[in-house]
Amino acid sequence: MADEAPRPSAARRPAGRGELKQERAVQTRAQILRAAAEAFAAKGFPAVTILDIAELTGMTKGAVYFHFANKEALAAAVADEFYHRLRGLADAVTAEELPPLPRVTTYLTRTATAFRDDVVIQAGARLQLERSLIDSALPQPYRDYTALLARWLDEAARAGELTAATPEAFARVLVASLFGAQHISWVLTDRADIADRIQEIIQVTLPG
Ligand SMILES: CCC[C@@H]1OCC(CO)=C1C(=O)O
């Protein structure tokens, strides 16, 4: 058999047409998702049309429908990405191996700035407010965020750092405070002062 160049390993082999096509589909879906988040955050679910999203992305309506069956499927996908990003913030804070109370305050602070800076977070919060208008199974709101804070606050309680209330009650108060503060900040300052508001919540509820 004539000497043949060794077959490149998969790691070195240039991407095939199928892989390039798949990568392009992933990128297109992400582009549509971001445009949907921008539209939902700015106009609200009821007012947004698939044409809006096509125009925001420069795609045809058909291209959008290829990835998402309807507007409800888009809302569900944006909501899922919203919770994925909240979990990602929590994972990053956990990786810093902070003591429990600094872990809680760091997570609250980063969540607040994500509300200010991340349109997917802004869209997720608004979609949950509009959930009764969306014929799609959105995740149950507040549950996971509250349970995570309660787990971390329970560590603080077991270390004797939390005496004012039970971890569960404290977690509910913090989630209500953060959710309320980001909503008030959105209405009054388009979330410009959300970071200051969350610092005030932390200073009042978790002093020292
Ligand atoms: C402040 C943490 C709560 C979080 O922020 C907005 C929102 C939307 O419902 C949330 C959720 O569902 O967990």
The ligand as an SDF file (V2000), in Angstrom:
LIG
                    3D

 13 13  0  0  0  0  0  0  0  0999 V2000
  -34.0830   37.8800   43.4640 C   0  0  0  0  0  0  0  0  0  0  0  0
  -34.0510   36.4450   43.2390 C   0  0  0  0  0  0  0  0  0  0  0  0
  -35.2670   35.9530   42.5270 C   0  0  0  0  0  0  0  0  0  0  0  0
  -35.0630   35.8990   41.0330 C   0  0  0  0  0  0  0  0  0  0  0  0
  -34.9490   37.2150   40.5400 O   0  0  0  0  0  0  0  0  0  0  0  0
  -36.0410   37.5120   39.6770 C   0  0  0  0  0  0  0  0  0  0  0  0
  -36.7980   36.2690   39.5350 C   0  0  0  0  0  0  0  0  0  0  0  0
  -37.9500   36.1840   38.6110 C   0  0  0  0  0  0  0  0  0  0  0  0
  -38.9870   35.4770   39.1490 O   0  0  0  0  0  0  0  0  0  0  0  0
  -36.2390   35.3120   40.3380 C   0  0  0  0  0  0  0  0  0  0  0  0
  -36.6410   33.9190   40.5020 C   0  0  0  0  0  0  0  0  0  0  0  0
  -37.6510   33.5200   39.8860 O   0  0  0  0  0  0  0  0  0  0  0  0
  -35.9110   33.2120   41.2680 O   0  0  0  0  0  0  0  0  0  0  0  0
  1  2  1  0
  2  3  1  0
  3  4  1  0
  4  5  1  0
  4 10  1  0
  5  6  1  0
  6  7  1  0
  7  8  1  0
  7 10  2  0
  8  9  1  0
 10 11  1  0
 11 12  2  0
 11 13  1  0
M  END
$$$$
